[in-house]
Amino acid sequence: MKAVVYTEYGSPDVLQLKEVEKPTPKDNEVLVKVFATSVGYGDLVGRKFGKLRPSEFNMPFPLMVAAKFAIGRKSPKNTILGSDFAGEIEAVGKNVTRFKPGDQVFGYKGMTFGANAEYLCMPEDGMLALKPANMTYEEAATVPGGGFTALSLLRKVNIQPGQKVLIVGASGGIGSYALQLAKYFGAEVTGVCGTPRVEMVKALGADKVIDYTQEDFTKSGETYDLVFDVYGKSLSAGWRRVLNPNGRYLFASFKTPHLLHMLVTAKSSDKKVICALASENPEDLNFLKELIEAGKIKTVIDRCYPLEQTADAHRYAESGHKTGNIVVMVAHPN
Ligand SMILES: NC(=O)c1ccc[n+]([C@@H]2O[C@H](COP(=O)([O-])OP(=O)(O)OC[C@H]3O[C@@H](n4cnc5c(N)ncnc54)[C@H](OP(=O)(O)O)[C@@H]3O)[C@@H](O)[C@H]2O)c1
């Protein structure tokens, strides 16, 4: 099968189209013929991982050390990138009961990657679900990672109807779903993003949009019940003044100072900082599928690239110009 392979960390030039062995599903696995995948934050980090300085990694140093063991210290352990995918089940292992050949699915490989290839294997109880019927494979391939991460984290802070919520990074892979999910849960939502993405964030349903190049939300005087800060770039010092009494400041990316704020505020009955990791739950993919089919969640695709131009897709994804998701089309469904 064809796959985009990388054997060393570095620029997009390390991504090479190659012929590799087609995987065989184990007894509890399905074999997916991949039609589309997307280029997300995890793919960009995975590609350059060994060359990242600790300051460029959006998590505390111990988590970077753990990631080194998982991803590969000097060279990548899994040489095919790609976390999010959509495709069709071609074959199933003998113990598989939840899926059958011909099922149209979408899913998430996480940091084990492998979706930049014509085929991949997934355990049937992994992050895999039937694809939303009203989405193309290209659209569905942009949903899983960002969608379930946003959903899991919003549940961890117990989002409630009527809350005033600020999503910092509302135009990104996680924030665009966090915004739409927060609206679905009945919150009044303000999104923060850069100038070129303001219209997109409005179109996703934000009640208000703040352009971070024009306005510092920590100094505007507005306050919120929940701030969901995806990228963690906002000033540590500003968090307290943007919260209402009993408010929560949730960091999806967090460094040691954010963790210290969490520790210090852990026992507070008032404002709290929360740093949390999303939990993988395949049921969340089914929940997202239902919301998409009910028209509550949509996706925005900026560009689609064929598999052989995956390196160009990475270049564009990190150019700072993308508005919405970057899709890699692996094959065309017949
Ligand atoms: N906690 C977890 O379980 C978990 C799981 C996965 C990932 N993560 C973390 O999530 C992050 C990646 O999120 P993503 O995939 O959504 O990234 P992304 O697609 O690259 O989006 C980044 C967002 O941040 C915004 N942004 C950039 N600079 C900003 C600034 N100075 N002020 C405010 N917003 C700014 C961007 O806005 P513009 O593009 O409009 O400029 C964009 O909306 C990583 O740091 C990763 O560590 C956490």
The ligand as a MOL file (V3000), in Angstrom:
LIG
                    3D

  0  0  0     0  0            999 V3000
M  V30 BEGIN CTAB
M  V30 COUNTS 48 52 0 0 0
M  V30 BEGIN ATOM
M  V30 1 N -5.5630 18.6010 27.2650 0
M  V30 2 C -5.6040 17.6960 26.3320 0
M  V30 3 O -6.0680 16.5470 26.5410 0
M  V30 4 C -5.0880 18.0290 24.9600 0
M  V30 5 C -5.2780 17.1170 23.9210 0
M  V30 6 C -4.7960 17.4650 22.6530 0
M  V30 7 C -4.1450 18.6800 22.4690 0
M  V30 8 N -3.9580 19.5110 23.5230 0 CHG=1
M  V30 9 C -3.2790 20.7930 23.3410 0
M  V30 10 O -4.0350 21.5740 22.4610 0
M  V30 11 C -3.1610 22.4400 21.7460 0
M  V30 12 C -3.4770 22.3910 20.2830 0
M  V30 13 O -4.7840 22.8130 20.0950 0
M  V30 14 P -5.3930 22.8880 18.6270 0
M  V30 15 O -5.2240 21.5590 17.9790 0
M  V30 16 O -6.7430 23.4540 18.7340 0 CHG=-1
M  V30 17 O -4.3710 23.9190 17.9460 0
M  V30 18 P -4.5190 24.7560 16.6350 0
M  V30 19 O -5.4810 24.1010 15.6930 0
M  V30 20 O -3.1410 25.0340 16.1820 0
M  V30 21 O -5.2120 26.1010 17.1260 0
M  V30 22 C -4.5260 27.0420 17.9120 0
M  V30 23 C -5.4950 28.1420 18.2740 0
M  V30 24 O -4.8280 29.0790 19.1260 0
M  V30 25 C -5.0710 30.3870 18.6280 0
M  V30 26 N -3.9760 31.2790 19.0020 0
M  V30 27 C -2.7300 31.3350 18.4850 0
M  V30 28 N -2.0330 32.3060 19.0990 0
M  V30 29 C -2.8630 32.8620 20.0190 0
M  V30 30 C -2.7350 33.9290 20.9610 0
M  V30 31 N -1.6090 34.6030 21.0850 0
M  V30 32 N -3.8100 34.2240 21.7330 0
M  V30 33 C -4.9720 33.5470 21.6180 0
M  V30 34 N -5.1600 32.5280 20.7430 0
M  V30 35 C -4.1060 32.1960 19.9630 0
M  V30 36 C -5.1860 30.1950 17.1400 0
M  V30 37 O -5.8460 31.3100 16.5510 0
M  V30 38 P -5.5710 31.7610 15.0050 0
M  V30 39 O -5.2440 30.5120 14.2110 0
M  V30 40 O -6.8650 32.3670 14.5920 0
M  V30 41 O -4.4200 32.6980 15.0200 0
M  V30 42 C -6.0200 28.9180 17.0850 0
M  V30 43 O -7.3840 29.1800 17.3080 0
M  V30 44 C -1.7500 21.9770 22.0030 0
M  V30 45 O -1.0950 22.9210 22.7770 0
M  V30 46 C -1.9050 20.6490 22.7170 0
M  V30 47 O -0.9200 20.4840 23.6900 0
M  V30 48 C -4.4390 19.2140 24.7580 0
M  V30 END ATOM
M  V30 BEGIN BOND
M  V30 1 1 1 2
M  V30 2 2 2 3
M  V30 3 1 2 4
M  V30 4 1 4 5
M  V30 5 2 4 48
M  V30 6 2 5 6
M  V30 7 1 6 7
M  V30 8 2 7 8
M  V30 9 1 8 9
M  V30 10 1 8 48
M  V30 11 1 9 10
M  V30 12 1 9 46
M  V30 13 1 10 11
M  V30 14 1 11 12
M  V30 15 1 11 44
M  V30 16 1 12 13
M  V30 17 1 13 14
M  V30 18 2 14 15
M  V30 19 1 14 16
M  V30 20 1 14 17
M  V30 21 1 17 18
M  V30 22 2 18 19
M  V30 23 1 18 20
M  V30 24 1 18 21
M  V30 25 1 21 22
M  V30 26 1 22 23
M  V30 27 1 23 24
M  V30 28 1 23 42
M  V30 29 1 24 25
M  V30 30 1 25 26
M  V30 31 1 25 36
M  V30 32 1 26 27
M  V30 33 1 26 35
M  V30 34 2 27 28
M  V30 35 1 28 29
M  V30 36 1 29 30
M  V30 37 2 29 35
M  V30 38 1 30 31
M  V30 39 2 30 32
M  V30 40 1 32 33
M  V30 41 2 33 34
M  V30 42 1 34 35
M  V30 43 1 36 37
M  V30 44 1 36 42
M  V30 45 1 37 38
M  V30 46 2 38 39
M  V30 47 1 38 40
M  V30 48 1 38 41
M  V30 49 1 42 43
M  V30 50 1 44 45
M  V30 51 1 44 46
M  V30 52 1 46 47
M  V30 END BOND
M  V30 END CTAB
M  END
